[in-house]
Amino acid sequence: MTPYVHINDLAQEVQSPAKGILSRTLHNDDKVKVVLFAFAAGEELSEHTASMPAILHFLQGEAKVTLGADIVEASSNTWVHMPAGQRHGIQAKTPVVMLLLLLK
């Protein structure tokens, strides 16, 4: 088994669905869990919290991100770090591909 993970093009690892939200775990160890998400346009991940710090890295598309009381716009190359317990939600305005890193 190779001791590393190498992906040339993250956005090509998952295709945005016509409807719904797809997720694919790319890596999971004792320090980080890496999940690639694809949202169809108009799909929403309702507001929730994570029990650990997290990073959102938007690879493609446009979304509205709720961070507590703030609403920010996200597009390709938008990067967000959130502490554990941060309320957040995502609404895809277009098809979106996003990488989530959960820091353990």
C-alpha positions as YAML, in Angstrom:
chain: A
units: angstrom
residues:
- id: 1
  name: MET
  ca: [0.00, 0.00, 0.00]
- id: 2
  name: THR
  ca: [1.26, 3.47, -0.90]
- id: 3
  name: PRO
  ca: [1.85, 5.73, 2.14]
- id: 4
  name: TYR
  ca: [0.40, 8.78, 0.39]
- id: 5
  name: VAL
  ca: [-2.63, 9.92, -1.60]
- id: 6
  name: HIS
  ca: [-2.10, 11.67, -4.94]
- id: 7
  name: ILE
  ca: [-4.93, 13.18, -7.01]
- id: 8
  name: ASN
  ca: [-4.10, 15.24, -10.11]
- id: 9
  name: ASP
  ca: [-7.45, 17.06, -10.42]
- id: 10
  name: LEU
  ca: [-9.79, 17.06, -7.43]
- id: 11
  name: ALA
  ca: [-12.70, 18.53, -9.37]
- id: 12
  name: GLN
  ca: [-12.64, 15.55, -11.75]
- id: 13
  name: GLU
  ca: [-13.00, 13.04, -8.89]
- id: 14
  name: VAL
  ca: [-16.75, 13.69, -8.65]
- id: 15
  name: GLN
  ca: [-19.35, 14.92, -11.14]
- id: 16
  name: SER
  ca: [-22.11, 17.28, -10.05]
- id: 17
  name: PRO
  ca: [-25.42, 15.41, -10.05]
- id: 18
  name: ALA
  ca: [-28.54, 16.63, -11.87]
- id: 19
  name: LYS
  ca: [-30.30, 16.52, -8.47]
- id: 20
  name: GLY
  ca: [-29.12, 16.13, -4.91]
- id: 21
  name: ILE
  ca: [-25.72, 16.10, -3.22]
- id: 22
  name: LEU
  ca: [-23.00, 13.49, -3.68]
- id: 23
  name: SER
  ca: [-20.08, 12.94, -1.32]
- id: 24
  name: ARG
  ca: [-16.97, 10.80, -1.58]
- id: 25
  name: THR
  ca: [-14.42, 10.24, 1.20]
- id: 26
  name: LEU
  ca: [-10.95, 10.60, -0.30]
- id: 27
  name: HIS
  ca: [-8.92, 10.06, 2.87]
- id: 28
  name: ASN
  ca: [-9.54, 9.29, 6.53]
- id: 29
  name: ASP
  ca: [-6.92, 8.80, 9.25]
- id: 30
  name: ASP
  ca: [-6.42, 9.79, 12.88]
- id: 31
  name: LYS
  ca: [-5.69, 13.45, 11.98]
- id: 32
  name: VAL
  ca: [-7.96, 14.39, 9.09]
- id: 33
  name: LYS
  ca: [-10.99, 13.25, 7.12]
- id: 34
  name: VAL
  ca: [-11.18, 14.54, 3.54]
- id: 35
  name: VAL
  ca: [-14.54, 14.48, 1.75]
- id: 36
  name: LEU
  ca: [-15.30, 15.72, -1.77]
- id: 37
  name: PHE
  ca: [-18.83, 17.04, -2.29]
- id: 38
  name: ALA
  ca: [-20.77, 17.75, -5.47]
- id: 39
  name: PHE
  ca: [-23.99, 19.77, -5.25]
- id: 40
  name: ALA
  ca: [-26.59, 20.16, -7.98]
- id: 41
  name: ALA
  ca: [-27.65, 23.77, -8.58]
- id: 42
  name: GLY
  ca: [-30.18, 24.85, -5.97]
- id: 43
  name: GLU
  ca: [-29.29, 22.13, -3.45]
- id: 44
  name: GLU
  ca: [-28.76, 23.10, 0.17]
- id: 45
  name: LEU
  ca: [-26.94, 21.64, 3.13]
- id: 46
  name: SER
  ca: [-28.98, 23.08, 6.00]
- id: 47
  name: GLU
  ca: [-27.29, 24.88, 8.85]
- id: 48
  name: HIS
  ca: [-25.44, 22.57, 11.24]
- id: 49
  name: THR
  ca: [-22.26, 22.37, 13.34]
- id: 50
  name: ALA
  ca: [-19.23, 20.10, 13.30]
- id: 51
  name: SER
  ca: [-17.63, 18.76, 16.46]
- id: 52
  name: MET
  ca: [-14.14, 19.47, 15.08]
- id: 53
  name: PRO
  ca: [-12.44, 22.29, 13.17]
- id: 54
  name: ALA
  ca: [-13.15, 22.19, 9.43]
- id: 55
  name: ILE
  ca: [-11.95, 23.70, 6.17]
- id: 56
  name: LEU
  ca: [-14.19, 24.27, 3.15]
- id: 57
  name: HIS
  ca: [-12.37, 24.67, -0.18]
- id: 58
  name: PHE
  ca: [-14.64, 25.44, -3.12]
- id: 59
  name: LEU
  ca: [-13.25, 24.05, -6.39]
- id: 60
  name: GLN
  ca: [-16.04, 24.85, -8.86]
- id: 61
  name: GLY
  ca: [-19.32, 26.73, -8.98]
- id: 62
  name: GLU
  ca: [-20.97, 29.42, -6.90]
- id: 63
  name: ALA
  ca: [-22.60, 29.07, -3.51]
- id: 64
  name: LYS
  ca: [-23.97, 31.05, -0.61]
- id: 65
  name: VAL
  ca: [-22.34, 30.05, 2.68]
- id: 66
  name: THR
  ca: [-23.89, 30.85, 6.05]
- id: 67
  name: LEU
  ca: [-21.30, 31.23, 8.83]
- id: 68
  name: GLY
  ca: [-23.12, 32.01, 12.06]
- id: 69
  name: ALA
  ca: [-24.93, 35.31, 11.43]
- id: 70
  name: ASP
  ca: [-22.85, 36.06, 8.30]
- id: 71
  name: ILE
  ca: [-23.68, 35.11, 4.72]
- id: 72
  name: VAL
  ca: [-20.75, 35.05, 2.29]
- id: 73
  name: GLU
  ca: [-20.41, 34.22, -1.38]
- id: 74
  name: ALA
  ca: [-18.19, 31.33, -2.45]
- id: 75
  name: SER
  ca: [-16.79, 30.51, -5.89]
- id: 76
  name: SER
  ca: [-13.79, 28.66, -7.31]
- id: 77
  name: ASN
  ca: [-10.85, 28.87, -4.90]
- id: 78
  name: THR
  ca: [-12.86, 30.22, -1.95]
- id: 79
  name: TRP
  ca: [-11.39, 28.87, 1.29]
- id: 80
  name: VAL
  ca: [-13.02, 28.91, 4.74]
- id: 81
  name: HIS
  ca: [-11.63, 27.72, 8.09]
- id: 82
  name: MET
  ca: [-14.16, 27.12, 10.86]
- id: 83
  name: PRO
  ca: [-13.58, 26.31, 14.52]
- id: 84
  name: ALA
  ca: [-15.37, 23.37, 16.12]
- id: 85
  name: GLY
  ca: [-19.00, 24.21, 16.83]
- id: 86
  name: GLN
  ca: [-19.30, 26.91, 14.13]
- id: 87
  name: ARG
  ca: [-22.84, 27.05, 12.73]
- id: 88
  name: HIS
  ca: [-22.72, 26.87, 8.94]
- id: 89
  name: GLY
  ca: [-24.78, 25.93, 5.87]
- id: 90
  name: ILE
  ca: [-24.26, 25.85, 2.10]
- id: 91
  name: GLN
  ca: [-26.65, 26.69, -0.73]
- id: 92
  name: ALA
  ca: [-25.44, 25.94, -4.27]
- id: 93
  name: LYS
  ca: [-26.36, 28.64, -6.77]
- id: 94
  name: THR
  ca: [-24.79, 26.64, -9.63]
- id: 95
  name: PRO
  ca: [-23.38, 23.10, -9.69]
- id: 96
  name: VAL
  ca: [-20.68, 23.12, -6.98]
- id: 97
  name: VAL
  ca: [-17.68, 20.94, -6.17]
- id: 98
  name: MET
  ca: [-16.26, 21.46, -2.66]
- id: 99
  name: LEU
  ca: [-13.56, 19.79, -0.61]
- id: 100
  name: LEU
  ca: [-14.22, 19.39, 3.13]
- id: 101
  name: LEU
  ca: [-11.36, 18.73, 5.55]
- id: 102
  name: LEU
  ca: [-12.36, 17.71, 9.09]
- id: 103
  name: LEU
  ca: [-9.39, 18.25, 11.41]
- id: 104
  name: LYS
  ca: [-9.35, 15.66, 14.19]
...
